[in-house]
Amino acid sequence: MTIDEVLQLTRARSQKDLHPVQEILLRQVWEGKTYTSIASASHYGEHYLRNIASGLWQSLSEILHIPISKSNFRSSLESRSLTAEEAELIEKFTRSQCLATPLEYPGSPVPLGSPFYINHPLIEELAYQEIAKPGSVLRIKAPRKMGKSSLLLRILDRANSLGYRTVSLDFQQAEEAVLDNLDKFLRWFCANISRHLDLPPLLDDFWDEDMGSKVSCTIYLQQYILTEINRPLVLALNEVNRIFEYPKIAREFLPLLRSWHEEAKRNKTLEKLRLIVLHSTEIYIPLKLTESPFNVG
């Protein structure tokens, strides 16, 4: 069996979904990871994970009818195939979940828990690991209607489960007048982050025209937003391709994102920022490699 088949069989036998922490443990243990490394990557406490795992091995032993422990988890299951009865059980459970869930037309982001979402464990696990890294940049590029926003929902849900704050900005909502002026655009950017975090937009307290818009934006983010929430912030920027249509803004804003990523290597406050950049078209804005956020994402 593969790890996905093990998870499917576990859900079908127990007739309920796994908790996200349980799925993290099973996938990581299957890959041979230690509790210490899993705790470090997921930002859960090691003692907490060990307690969850203890109950998990006992439940799996009862569900799968063989003794299961961390040491024999993969070796006991990888060598055997699903029986016809188990495959039928999985199919029935999947069908019952579909029937119990109102059908939605998958032309918009697929909600959490939807049976229509197609899991991509390798992609999702890579994304989950990336947002746990201080100062990271995650880049998601695909044509429209390929599932970028559906994947983003799941990444943000994982970030919330880790105790992070999350903000998702859609650049399609920015008016043309905002995108014609760098100062207006960065104020719009900061004001919307504040609104999503239920913080008063104290732009005038941090904005200084002598220092410039980009420095003012950085100070606002560093000394106000990240200091105020005092925990990691996953900032998702959706439809970034919108600003590709405004080269003057793109040539200033995209290097600013890159500078935050670089500064996070030596700045304890900025390392709490984790960026997710989504776009659906190729980038035709001329940027130096040292200024682009895309070649580090």
Phi and psi in degrees as GROMACS dihedral restraints (atoms count N, CA, C in turn):
[ dihedral_restraints ]
;  ai    aj    ak    al  type     phi  dphi    fc
    3     4     5     6     1   -89.1    20    10
    4     5     6     7     1   169.2    20    10
    6     7     8     9     1   -64.4    20    10
    7     8     9    10     1   -34.6    20    10
    9    10    11    12     1   -64.9    20    10
   10    11    12    13     1   -39.1    20    10
   12    13    14    15     1   -67.4    20    10
   13    14    15    16     1   -36.9    20    10
   15    16    17    18     1   -62.1    20    10
   16    17    18    19     1   -45.1    20    10
   18    19    20    21     1   -64.3    20    10
   19    20    21    22     1   -42.1    20    10
   21    22    23    24     1   -62.9    20    10
   22    23    24    25     1   -43.1    20    10
   24    25    26    27     1   -66.7    20    10
   25    26    27    28     1   -39.3    20    10
   27    28    29    30     1   -61.7    20    10
   28    29    30    31     1   -44.9    20    10
   30    31    32    33     1   -63.6    20    10
   31    32    33    34     1   -44.0    20    10
   33    34    35    36     1   -65.6    20    10
   34    35    36    37     1   -41.1    20    10
   36    37    38    39     1   -69.8    20    10
   37    38    39    40     1   -37.6    20    10
   39    40    41    42     1   -88.3    20    10
   40    41    42    43     1   -10.5    20    10
   42    43    44    45     1    58.2    20    10
   43    44    45    46     1    35.5    20    10
   45    46    47    48     1  -159.7    20    10
   46    47    48    49     1   161.3    20    10
   48    49    50    51     1   -77.8    20    10
   49    50    51    52     1   155.6    20    10
   51    52    53    54     1   -79.3    20    10
   52    53    54    55     1   147.7    20    10
   54    55    56    57     1   -70.0    20    10
   55    56    57    58     1   145.8    20    10
   57    58    59    60     1   -51.7    20    10
   58    59    60    61     1   -36.8    20    10
   60    61    62    63     1   -66.0    20    10
   61    62    63    64     1   -39.2    20    10
   63    64    65    66     1   -63.3    20    10
   64    65    66    67     1   -41.2    20    10
   66    67    68    69     1   -66.8    20    10
   67    68    69    70     1   -39.9    20    10
   69    70    71    72     1   -57.8    20    10
   70    71    72    73     1   -47.9    20    10
   72    73    74    75     1   -59.9    20    10
   73    74    75    76     1   -48.4    20    10
   75    76    77    78     1   -63.4    20    10
   76    77    78    79     1   -44.3    20    10
   78    79    80    81     1   -65.8    20    10
   79    80    81    82     1   -41.4    20    10
   81    82    83    84     1   -73.0    20    10
   82    83    84    85     1   -39.8    20    10
   84    85    86    87     1   -64.9    20    10
   85    86    87    88     1   -37.8    20    10
   87    88    89    90     1   -57.7    20    10
   88    89    90    91     1   -34.5    20    10
   90    91    92    93     1   -84.0    20    10
   91    92    93    94     1     3.2    20    10
   93    94    95    96     1    85.8    20    10
   94    95    96    97     1    14.5    20    10
   96    97    98    99     1   -76.5    20    10
   97    98    99   100     1   148.7    20    10
   99   100   101   102     1   -84.8    20    10
  100   101   102   103     1   163.3    20    10
  102   103   104   105     1   -60.7    20    10
  103   104   105   106     1   -36.0    20    10
  105   106   107   108     1   -63.3    20    10
  106   107   108   109     1   -45.4    20    10
  108   109   110   111     1   -70.5    20    10
  109   110   111   112     1   -34.5    20    10
  111   112   113   114     1   -65.5    20    10
  112   113   114   115     1   -43.0    20    10
  114   115   116   117     1   -62.1    20    10
  115   116   117   118     1   -41.9    20    10
  117   118   119   120     1   -64.9    20    10
  118   119   120   121     1   -41.6    20    10
  120   121   122   123     1   -75.6    20    10
  121   122   123   124     1   -34.0    20    10
  123   124   125   126     1   -95.9    20    10
  124   125   126   127     1   -12.7    20    10
  126   127   128   129     1    67.5    20    10
  127   128   129   130     1    19.6    20    10
  129   130   131   132     1   -90.9    20    10
  130   131   132   133     1   153.6    20    10
  132   133   134   135     1   -70.6    20    10
  133   134   135   136     1   143.3    20    10
  135   136   137   138     1   -63.8    20    10
  136   137   138   139     1   -40.9    20    10
  138   139   140   141     1   -62.3    20    10
  139   140   141   142     1   -39.7    20    10
  141   142   143   144     1   -63.2    20    10
  142   143   144   145     1   -44.2    20    10
  144   145   146   147     1   -64.7    20    10
  145   146   147   148     1   -40.0    20    10
  147   148   149   150     1   -62.7    20    10
  148   149   150   151     1   -39.3    20    10
  150   151   152   153     1   -65.3    20    10
  151   152   153   154     1   -43.4    20    10
  153   154   155   156     1   -62.1    20    10
  154   155   156   157     1   -43.4    20    10
  156   157   158   159     1   -63.7    20    10
  157   158   159   160     1   -38.3    20    10
  159   160   161   162     1   -58.9    20    10
  160   161   162   163     1   -47.1    20    10
  162   163   164   165     1   -69.5    20    10
  163   164   165   166     1   -31.9    20    10
  165   166   167   168     1   -66.7    20    10
  166   167   168   169     1   -44.2    20    10
  168   169   170   171     1   -64.2    20    10
  169   170   171   172     1   -37.7    20    10
  171   172   173   174     1   -65.4    20    10
  172   173   174   175     1   -43.9    20    10
  174   175   176   177     1   -63.6    20    10
  175   176   177   178     1   -42.6    20    10
  177   178   179   180     1   -64.6    20    10
  178   179   180   181     1   -37.0    20    10
  180   181   182   183     1   -61.3    20    10
  181   182   183   184     1   -39.5    20    10
  183   184   185   186     1   -73.5    20    10
  184   185   186   187     1   -39.5    20    10
  186   187   188   189     1   -70.2    20    10
  187   188   189   190     1   -42.3    20    10
  189   190   191   192     1   -95.2    20    10
  190   191   192   193     1    -5.1    20    10
  192   193   194   195     1    65.8    20    10
  193   194   195   196     1    25.4    20    10
  195   196   197   198     1  -142.2    20    10
  196   197   198   199     1   151.1    20    10
  198   199   200   201     1   -64.7    20    10
  199   200   201   202     1   124.5    20    10
  201   202   203   204     1  -120.4    20    10
  202   203   204   205     1   134.5    20    10
  204   205   206   207     1  -142.1    20    10
  205   206   207   208     1   173.8    20    10
  207   208   209   210     1   -59.3    20    10
  208   209   210   211     1   -39.4    20    10
  210   211   212   213     1   -71.8    20    10
  211   212   213   214     1   -27.6    20    10
  213   214   215   216     1  -115.7    20    10
  214   215   216   217     1     7.6    20    10
  216   217   218   219     1   -54.2    20    10
  217   218   219   220     1   -56.8    20    10
  219   220   221   222     1   -73.1    20    10
  220   221   222   223     1   -43.6    20    10
  222   223   224   225     1   -64.0    20    10
  223   224   225   226     1   -30.7    20    10
  225   226   227   228     1   -76.3    20    10
  226   227   228   229     1   -27.3    20    10
  228   229   230   231     1  -110.3    20    10
  229   230   231   232     1   -27.9    20    10
  231   232   233   234     1   -65.7    20    10
  232   233   234   235     1   -30.6    20    10
  234   235   236   237     1   -80.8    20    10
  235   236   237   238     1   -11.3    20    10
  237   238   239   240     1  -109.7    20    10
  238   239   240   241     1   155.9    20    10
  240   241   242   243     1  -104.4    20    10
  241   242   243   244     1   160.8    20    10
  243   244   245   246     1   -64.4    20    10
  244   245   246   247     1   136.4    20    10
  246   247   248   249     1   -78.6    20    10
  247   248   249   250     1   165.7    20    10
  249   250   251   252     1   -60.4    20    10
  250   251   252   253     1   -37.7    20    10
  252   253   254   255     1   -65.1    20    10
  253   254   255   256     1   -42.1    20    10
  255   256   257   258     1   -67.2    20    10
  256   257   258   259     1   -40.5    20    10
  258   259   260   261     1   -62.4    20    10
  259   260   261   262     1   -39.9    20    10
  261   262   263   264     1   -67.5    20    10
  262   263   264   265     1   -38.2    20    10
  264   265   266   267     1   -62.6    20    10
  265   266   267   268     1   -42.8    20    10
  267   268   269   270     1   -62.9    20    10
  268   269   270   271     1   -43.9    20    10
  270   271   272   273     1   -62.0    20    10
  271   272   273   274     1   -43.3    20    10
  273   274   275   276     1   -64.2    20    10
  274   275   276   277     1   -42.6    20    10
  276   277   278   279     1   -65.3    20    10
  277   278   279   280     1   -41.9    20    10
  279   280   281   282     1   -63.3    20    10
  280   281   282   283     1   -41.5    20    10
  282   283   284   285     1   -65.4    20    10
  283   284   285   286     1   -39.9    20    10
  285   286   287   288     1   -66.1    20    10
  286   287   288   289     1   -34.8    20    10
  288   289   290   291     1   -66.0    20    10
  289   290   291   292     1   -40.1    20    10
  291   292   293   294     1   -63.5    20    10
  292   293   294   295     1   -42.5    20    10
  294   295   296   297     1   -68.5    20    10
  295   296   297   298     1   -31.5    20    10
  297   298   299   300     1   -80.4    20    10
  298   299   300   301     1   -11.2    20    10
  300   301   302   303     1  -107.7    20    10
  301   302   303   304     1   126.2    20    10
  303   304   305   306     1   -56.3    20    10
  304   305   306   307     1   134.2    20    10
  306   307   308   309     1   -75.1    20    10
  307   308   309   310     1   133.7    20    10
  309   310   311   312     1  -121.7    20    10
  310   311   312   313     1   148.0    20    10
  312   313   314   315     1   -73.6    20    10
  313   314   315   316     1   119.9    20    10
  315   316   317   318     1   -79.5    20    10
  316   317   318   319     1    55.9    20    10
  318   319   320   321     1  -105.2    20    10
  319   320   321   322     1     0.9    20    10
  321   322   323   324     1  -133.9    20    10
  322   323   324   325     1   175.2    20    10
  324   325   326   327     1   -51.6    20    10
  325   326   327   328     1   132.2    20    10
  327   328   329   330     1   -78.6    20    10
  328   329   330   331     1   123.4    20    10
  330   331   332   333     1   -60.3    20    10
  331   332   333   334     1   158.6    20    10
  333   334   335   336     1   -59.3    20    10
  334   335   336   337     1   138.2    20    10
  336   337   338   339     1    82.4    20    10
  337   338   339   340     1    -0.2    20    10
  339   340   341   342     1   -71.6    20    10
  340   341   342   343     1   136.6    20    10
  342   343   344   345     1   -71.2    20    10
  343   344   345   346     1   -10.0    20    10
  345   346   347   348     1   -86.7    20    10
  346   347   348   349     1   -10.3    20    10
  348   349   350   351     1   -75.8    20    10
  349   350   351   352     1   129.5    20    10
  351   352   353   354     1   -92.8    20    10
  352   353   354   355     1   115.3    20    10
  354   355   356   357     1   -71.5    20    10
  355   356   357   358     1   140.8    20    10
  357   358   359   360     1  -128.0    20    10
  358   359   360   361     1    80.3    20    10
  360   361   362   363     1   -53.4    20    10
  361   362   363   364     1   -40.5    20    10
  363   364   365   366     1   -67.1    20    10
  364   365   366   367     1   -43.5    20    10
  366   367   368   369     1   -66.2    20    10
  367   368   369   370     1   -46.4    20    10
  369   370   371   372     1   -65.1    20    10
  370   371   372   373     1   -43.5    20    10
  372   373   374   375     1   -64.6    20    10
  373   374   375   376     1   -39.0    20    10
  375   376   377   378     1   -61.6    20    10
  376   377   378   379     1   -43.4    20    10
  378   379   380   381     1   -64.5    20    10
  379   380   381   382     1   -42.7    20    10
  381   382   383   384     1   -62.7    20    10
  382   383   384   385     1   -39.7    20    10
  384   385   386   387     1   -67.2    20    10
  385   386   387   388     1   -37.0    20    10
  387   388   389   390     1   -67.2    20    10
  388   389   390   391     1   -42.6    20    10
  390   391   392   393     1   -70.4    20    10
  391   392   393   394     1   -13.3    20    10
  393   394   395   396     1   -83.1    20    10
  394   395   396   397     1    -8.0    20    10
  396   397   398   399     1   -88.1    20    10
  397   398   399   400     1   133.7    20    10
  399   400   401   402     1   -59.2    20    10
  400   401   402   403     1   133.0    20    10
  402   403   404   405     1    66.4    20    10
  403   404   405   406     1    22.7    20    10
  405   406   407   408     1   -78.1    20    10
  406   407   408   409     1   160.3    20    10
  408   409   410   411     1  -127.5    20    10
  409   410   411   412     1   124.4    20    10
  411   412   413   414     1  -114.0    20    10
  412   413   414   415     1   125.3    20    10
  414   415   416   417     1  -111.9    20    10
  415   416   417   418     1   127.4    20    10
  417   418   419   420     1  -121.3    20    10
  418   419   420   421     1   114.0    20    10
  420   421   422   423     1  -125.2    20    10
  421   422   423   424     1   129.9    20    10
  423   424   425   426     1  -166.6    20    10
  424   425   426   427     1   157.6    20    10
  426   427   428   429     1   -60.6    20    10
  427   428   429   430     1   165.6    20    10
  429   430   431   432     1   -61.1    20    10
  430   431   432   433     1   152.3    20    10
  432   433   434   435     1    63.9    20    10
  433   434   435   436     1    25.5    20    10
  435   436   437   438     1  -104.0    20    10
  436   437   438   439     1    -2.2    20    10
  438   439   440   441     1   104.2    20    10
  439   440   441   442     1    16.1    20    10
  441   442   443   444     1   -60.5    20    10
  442   443   444   445     1   -47.4    20    10
  444   445   446   447     1   -69.1    20    10
  445   446   447   448     1   -32.7    20    10
  447   448   449   450     1   -66.8    20    10
  448   449   450   451     1   -41.1    20    10
  450   451   452   453     1   -64.5    20    10
  451   452   453   454     1   -41.0    20    10
  453   454   455   456     1   -59.8    20    10
  454   455   456   457     1   -40.7    20    10
  456   457   458   459     1   -56.2    20    10
  457   458   459   460     1   -40.5    20    10
  459   460   461   462     1   -74.9    20    10
  460   461   462   463     1   -34.4    20    10
  462   463   464   465     1   -66.7    20    10
  463   464   465   466     1   -43.2    20    10
  465   466   467   468     1   -66.7    20    10
  466   467   468   469     1   -35.5    20    10
  468   469   470   471     1   -64.0    20    10
  469   470   471   472     1   -40.1    20    10
  471   472   473   474     1   -64.7    20    10
  472   473   474   475     1   -41.6    20    10
  474   475   476   477     1   -60.9    20    10
  475   476   477   478     1   -41.5    20    10
  477   478   479   480     1   -62.8    20    10
  478   479   480   481     1   -38.2    20    10
  480   481   482   483     1   -67.5    20    10
  481   482   483   484     1   -22.2    20    10
  483   484   485   486     1   -86.8    20    10
  484   485   486   487     1    -0.9    20    10
  486   487   488   489     1    87.9    20    10
  487   488   489   490     1    11.5    20    10
  489   490   491   492     1   -82.1    20    10
  490   491   492   493     1   158.7    20    10
  492   493   494   495     1   -89.8    20    10
  493   494   495   496     1   148.3    20    10
  495   496   497   498     1  -131.7    20    10
  496   497   498   499     1   143.4    20    10
  498   499   500   501     1  -139.0    20    10
  499   500   501   502     1   133.5    20    10
  501   502   503   504     1  -121.9    20    10
  502   503   504   505     1   117.9    20    10
  504   505   506   507     1  -108.3    20    10
  505   506   507   508     1   133.2    20    10
  507   508   509   510     1  -106.4    20    10
  508   509   510   511     1   113.4    20    10
  510   511   512   513     1   -70.0    20    10
  511   512   513   514     1   -10.9    20    10
  513   514   515   516     1   -66.9    20    10
  514   515   516   517     1   -19.7    20    10
  516   517   518   519     1   -83.5    20    10
  517   518   519   520     1    -9.3    20    10
  519   520   521   522     1   -78.1    20    10
  520   521   522   523     1   128.3    20    10
  522   523   524   525     1   -72.9    20    10
  523   524   525   526     1   158.7    20    10
  525   526   527   528     1   -61.0    20    10
  526   527   528   529     1   -36.5    20    10
  528   529   530   531     1   -63.0    20    10
  529   530   531   532     1   -32.0    20    10
  531   532   533   534     1   -71.4    20    10
  532   533   534   535     1   -39.0    20    10
  534   535   536   537     1   -80.7    20    10
  535   536   537   538     1    -4.8    20    10
  537   538   539   540     1   -90.0    20    10
  538   539   540   541     1    -8.5    20    10
  540   541   542   543     1  -139.4    20    10
  541   542   543   544     1   124.5    20    10
  543   544   545   546     1   -60.9    20    10
  544   545   546   547     1   -44.0    20    10
  546   547   548   549     1   -62.3    20    10
  547   548   549   550     1   -45.2    20    10
  549   550   551   552     1   -62.9    20    10
  550   551   552   553     1   -41.3    20    10
  552   553   554   555     1   -63.8    20    10
  553   554   555   556     1   -45.2    20    10
  555   556   557   558     1   -69.8    20    10
  556   557   558   559     1   -32.3    20    10
  558   559   560   561     1   -68.4    20    10
  559   560   561   562     1   -41.2    20    10
  561   562   563   564     1   -59.4    20    10
  562   563   564   565     1   -44.2    20    10
  564   565   566   567     1   -58.9    20    10
  565   566   567   568     1   -50.2    20    10
  567   568   569   570     1   -69.1    20    10
  568   569   570   571     1   -40.0    20    10
  570   571   572   573     1   -63.6    20    10
  571   572   573   574     1   -38.7    20    10
  573   574   575   576     1   -70.6    20    10
  574   575   576   577     1   -36.8    20    10
  576   577   578   579     1   -61.2    20    10
  577   578   579   580     1   -44.5    20    10
  579   580   581   582     1   -59.7    20    10
  580   581   582   583     1   -45.1    20    10
  582   583   584   585     1   -60.7    20    10
  583   584   585   586     1   -43.9    20    10
  585   586   587   588     1   -64.5    20    10
  586   587   588   589     1   -28.8    20    10
  588   589   590   591     1   -95.5    20    10
  589   590   591   592     1     6.3    20    10
  591   592   593   594     1    58.2    20    10
  592   593   594   595     1    38.3    20    10
  594   595   596   597     1  -109.4    20    10
  595   596   597   598     1   142.0    20    10
  597   598   599   600     1   -63.8    20    10
  598   599   600   601     1   136.1    20    10
  600   601   602   603     1   -77.5    20    10
  601   602   603   604     1    91.1    20    10
  603   604   605   606     1   -90.4    20    10
  604   605   606   607     1    51.7    20    10
  606   607   608   609     1   -61.2    20    10
  607   608   609   610     1   -45.2    20    10
  609   610   611   612     1   -66.1    20    10
  610   611   612   613     1   -22.6    20    10
  612   613   614   615     1   -73.2    20    10
  613   614   615   616     1   -21.3    20    10
  615   616   617   618     1  -118.7    20    10
  616   617   618   619     1   -10.7    20    10
  618   619   620   621     1   -85.6    20    10
  619   620   621   622     1   131.4    20    10
  621   622   623   624     1  -137.3    20    10
  622   623   624   625     1   110.4    20    10
  624   625   626   627     1   -65.9    20    10
  625   626   627   628     1   -23.8    20    10
  627   628   629   630     1   -69.4    20    10
  628   629   630   631     1   -33.7    20    10
  630   631   632   633     1   -82.8    20    10
  631   632   633   634     1   -23.2    20    10
  633   634   635   636     1    99.2    20    10
  634   635   636   637     1   162.0    20    10
  636   637   638   639     1   -67.1    20    10
  637   638   639   640     1   -41.1    20    10
  639   640   641   642     1   -67.5    20    10
  640   641   642   643     1   -41.8    20    10
  642   643   644   645     1   -67.1    20    10
  643   644   645   646     1   -41.4    20    10
  645   646   647   648     1   -61.8    20    10
  646   647   648   649     1   -41.7    20    10
  648   649   650   651     1   -63.0    20    10
  649   650   651   652     1   -43.1    20    10
  651   652   653   654     1   -63.9    20    10
  652   653   654   655     1   -44.0    20    10
  654   655   656   657     1   -63.3    20    10
  655   656   657   658     1   -41.6    20    10
  657   658   659   660     1   -60.1    20    10
  658   659   660   661     1   -46.1    20    10
  660   661   662   663     1   -65.8    20    10
  661   662   663   664     1   -44.5    20    10
  663   664   665   666     1   -76.8    20    10
  664   665   666   667     1   -49.9    20    10
  666   667   668   669     1   -88.4    20    10
  667   668   669   670     1   -15.8    20    10
  669   670   671   672     1  -112.4    20    10
  670   671   672   673     1   -66.7    20    10
  672   673   674   675     1   -60.4    20    10
  673   674   675   676     1   -58.6    20    10
  675   676   677   678     1   -69.2    20    10
  676   677   678   679     1   -30.6    20    10
  678   679   680   681     1   -73.0    20    10
  679   680   681   682     1   -39.3    20    10
  681   682   683   684     1   -67.8    20    10
  682   683   684   685     1   -43.9    20    10
  684   685   686   687     1   -81.0    20    10
  685   686   687   688     1   -25.2    20    10
  687   688   689   690     1    52.3    20    10
  688   689   690   691     1    41.2    20    10
  690   691   692   693     1  -161.3    20    10
  691   692   693   694     1   167.2    20    10
  693   694   695   696     1   -59.1    20    10
  694   695   696   697     1   144.7    20    10
  696   697   698   699     1  -121.5    20    10
  697   698   699   700     1   121.0    20    10
  699   700   701   702     1   -95.8    20    10
  700   701   702   703     1   112.9    20    10
  702   703   704   705     1  -108.1    20    10
  703   704   705   706     1   110.3    20    10
  705   706   707   708     1   -98.6    20    10
  706   707   708   709     1   127.3    20    10
  708   709   710   711     1  -111.9    20    10
  709   710   711   712     1   104.5    20    10
  711   712   713   714     1   -95.6    20    10
  712   713   714   715     1   147.0    20    10
  714   715   716   717     1    57.5    20    10
  715   716   717   718     1    45.2    20    10
  717   718   719   720     1   -62.9    20    10
  718   719   720   721     1   -22.4    20    10
  720   721   722   723     1   -59.3    20    10
  721   722   723   724     1   -18.1    20    10
  723   724   725   726     1   -60.9    20    10
  724   725   726   727     1   -39.2    20    10
  726   727   728   729     1   -80.0    20    10
  727   728   729   730     1    -9.9    20    10
  729   730   731   732     1   -62.8    20    10
  730   731   732   733     1   -22.9    20    10
  732   733   734   735     1   -76.3    20    10
  733   734   735   736     1    -9.6    20    10
  735   736   737   738     1  -123.6    20    10
  736   737   738   739     1    80.6    20    10
  738   739   740   741     1   -54.2    20    10
  739   740   741   742     1   -36.3    20    10
  741   742   743   744     1   -63.0    20    10
  742   743   744   745     1   -43.0    20    10
  744   745   746   747     1   -67.8    20    10
  745   746   747   748     1   -46.1    20    10
  747   748   749   750     1   -60.2    20    10
  748   749   750   751     1   -40.3    20    10
  750   751   752   753     1   -69.5    20    10
  751   752   753   754     1   -17.8    20    10
  753   754   755   756     1   -98.1    20    10
  754   755   756   757     1   -42.1    20    10
  756   757   758   759     1   -75.7    20    10
  757   758   759   760     1   -44.0    20    10
  759   760   761   762     1   -63.1    20    10
  760   761   762   763     1   -44.0    20    10
  762   763   764   765     1   -62.7    20    10
  763   764   765   766     1   -28.1    20    10
  765   766   767   768     1   -64.7    20    10
  766   767   768   769     1   -41.7    20    10
  768   769   770   771     1   -60.4    20    10
  769   770   771   772     1   -43.4    20    10
  771   772   773   774     1   -62.2    20    10
  772   773   774   775     1   -39.7    20    10
  774   775   776   777     1   -65.2    20    10
  775   776   777   778     1   -34.8    20    10
  777   778   779   780     1   -65.7    20    10
  778   779   780   781     1   -40.1    20    10
  780   781   782   783     1   -62.1    20    10
  781   782   783   784     1   -43.8    20    10
  783   784   785   786     1   -68.4    20    10
  784   785   786   787     1   -43.0    20    10
  786   787   788   789     1   -66.0    20    10
  787   788   789   790     1   -28.3    20    10
  789   790   791   792     1   -62.6    20    10
  790   791   792   793     1   -20.5    20    10
  792   793   794   795     1   -67.6    20    10
  793   794   795   796     1   -20.9    20    10
  795   796   797   798     1  -129.8    20    10
  796   797   798   799     1     5.3    20    10
  798   799   800   801     1  -122.1    20    10
  799   800   801   802     1   114.6    20    10
  801   802   803   804     1   -64.3    20    10
  802   803   804   805     1   -30.2    20    10
  804   805   806   807     1   -74.9    20    10
  805   806   807   808     1   -47.8    20    10
  807   808   809   810     1   -69.0    20    10
  808   809   810   811     1   -20.8    20    10
  810   811   812   813     1   -68.7    20    10
  811   812   813   814     1   -13.3    20    10
  813   814   815   816     1   -76.1    20    10
  814   815   816   817     1   -11.8    20    10
  816   817   818   819     1   -88.0    20    10
  817   818   819   820     1   127.5    20    10
  819   820   821   822     1  -123.2    20    10
  820   821   822   823     1   120.6    20    10
  822   823   824   825     1   -99.0    20    10
  823   824   825   826     1   138.6    20    10
  825   826   827   828     1  -121.9    20    10
  826   827   828   829     1   122.3    20    10
  828   829   830   831     1  -115.6    20    10
  829   830   831   832     1   119.7    20    10
  831   832   833   834     1  -113.4    20    10
  832   833   834   835     1   132.4    20    10
  834   835   836   837     1  -151.2    20    10
  835   836   837   838     1   156.9    20    10
  837   838   839   840     1  -115.7    20    10
  838   839   840   841     1     1.5    20    10
  840   841   842   843     1  -129.7    20    10
  841   842   843   844     1   166.1    20    10
  843   844   845   846     1   -68.4    20    10
  844   845   846   847     1   155.1    20    10
  846   847   848   849     1   -94.8    20    10
  847   848   849   850     1   118.5    20    10
  849   850   851   852     1  -112.4    20    10
  850   851   852   853     1    12.1    20    10
  852   853   854   855     1   -82.6    20    10
  853   854   855   856     1   122.7    20    10
  855   856   857   858     1   -68.5    20    10
  856   857   858   859     1   110.9    20    10
  858   859   860   861     1  -129.5    20    10
  859   860   861   862     1   142.0    20    10
  861   862   863   864     1   -69.0    20    10
  862   863   864   865     1   150.5    20    10
  864   865   866   867     1   -57.3    20    10
  865   866   867   868     1   -33.9    20    10
  867   868   869   870     1   -77.5    20    10
  868   869   870   871     1    -5.0    20    10
  870   871   872   873     1  -112.7    20    10
  871   872   873   874     1    -9.6    20    10
  873   874   875   876     1   -89.8    20    10
  874   875   876   877     1   134.3    20    10
  876   877   878   879     1   -78.9    20    10
  877   878   879   880     1   -12.6    20    10
  879   880   881   882     1   -79.6    20    10
  880   881   882   883     1   -30.3    20    10
  882   883   884   885     1   -83.0    20    10
  883   884   885   886     1    -0.8    20    10
  885   886   887   888     1  -110.2    20    10
  886   887   888   889     1    -8.3    20    10
